């Protein structure tokens, strides 16, 4: 695995550690988790279009948006739920516990999705090391959340 990919993934993880508390603060300022989504998605929409246009001719890709299978568009609903959920949970769980639970959910779900090849993920076999890792993730949840 290339080191630059590992570094970028770690950077994105650090950004998530900033991003969720900022959205939670926005919900507090606006007095509503769902309302925190409005400026967030507006800015994300404009930024995404600007990046797409700045990185090359995208006319063909923009035309394909209408052909995206409807089930894939539910990712927008999931994103909204994630934002609203983080706005609700961070003040109640604390940032550290919230992030450990989010990452743990990703690791455990990723193992299942990878094993079954769900959502376009390549199928990956389970090994004793991966199963042991899953138990360590669960132990980490306990230690960070309940100790």
N, C-alpha and C positions, 0 to 999 in steps of 0.2 A: 504494500500500500504506500503510495507516494506521500512523503512528508508534507508537501504543500497542501494536499487534500486534508490531512489530519489537522494541520494548522488552521486552515479555513473553517473546518468543522468546529474546532475549539473556539475560534473567534465568533462564529455564529451562536454557539452556546453561551458565550459571554454576552452577546448582544441580547439574547433572550432574557438574561438576568437583569438587563436594564429595561428592556421593552415592557415586560409584564408589570413591573412596579410603576412605570410611567403611565400605562393604561389604567392601572388601579387609581393612581393620583388623578387622572383625567376624570374618572368616574366620580371620585370624591368632589372634585371642583364643580362638575356638572350636576351632581346629586343623583346620578343614574348610571348604572352599568350599561344598559342598552344605548344610552345617549353617548357614552364614551366611544362607541363604535362609529358614530356618524362622522366626526372629524377624522378619526383614524382611517376609515375606509376611503373617505374623500381624498385625503393626502396620499394614501397608498395607491389609489387609482391614478391620480395625476402623475405621481412619481413613476409608476410602472409604465405608463404610456411614454413619458419622457425618456426613460431608459431604453424602451423598445425602439423608439424612433432614433435615438442617438447612436444605437449600436448597429444600424443598417437599415436597408429598405425592408419594411415589414408589411407591405400591402397584401401580399399573399397570405401571410399568417393572420392578419386582421380579418381577412375575408373568411378564413376557416373557423373563426370563433362561433359562427352560427351552426357549424356542423359538429361541435363538441357534444358527445352523448350527455343527455340530461343528468344521468347519475353522477357524472364527474363534476357537474356544477354544484352538487351538494357540498363540495369542499368549501364553498363560500359560506354556507350555513354552519358548517363545522367551525370555520374560522370565527364567525360571529359568536358562536357558543363558547369558544375558547376565550375570547376577549371578555365576554360577560362573566364567564366562570372565574377567570383570573381576577376580575374586579371584585367579585364577591368573596373569593377564597383567600387572597393575599392578606387582607386585614384580619381574617379570622385564624388562619394557620401560621402566618408569618412567611416571609419570602423564602427562607431556607427550606422549610418543610414543604412548601408549595413546589419549589423547583425540584426537590428530590422526588416528590410524588409524580410530577410531570415527566421527568426523565425516566423514572422507573416504569411508568406506564408505557412510554415509548419503547424502552428496551424489551419489556415483556411482550407487548403487542407485536413488536418487530420480529421477535423470535417466532411467534405463532404465524404471522403473515408470511414470513420467509419460509417456514416449514411447509406451509400449504400453498405457497406461491400466489397469495391473494393480492389483489390490487396491482397486478403487474410486477410484483417483486419476484426476482428469480428464486426458485426453490432452493433451500439450503437444508442440509441434514442437521439433525440435532446430535450433539456429541456430549460426552460426560462433562467436558469443560464448559459447554454452554449451559447445561442443566445446573452445574455447580454455580456458574455465574448468576443464573436466575435466582438461586437460593441466596446468594450473597446480596443481590439487589433487594430481595425481600427483607433480609436481615438489616440492610442499610436503611430501608424505610422505617423499620421498627426503631433502630437506634436514633435516627435523626428526628423522627416524629414523636416518639413516646418516651424518650429518655432525657 
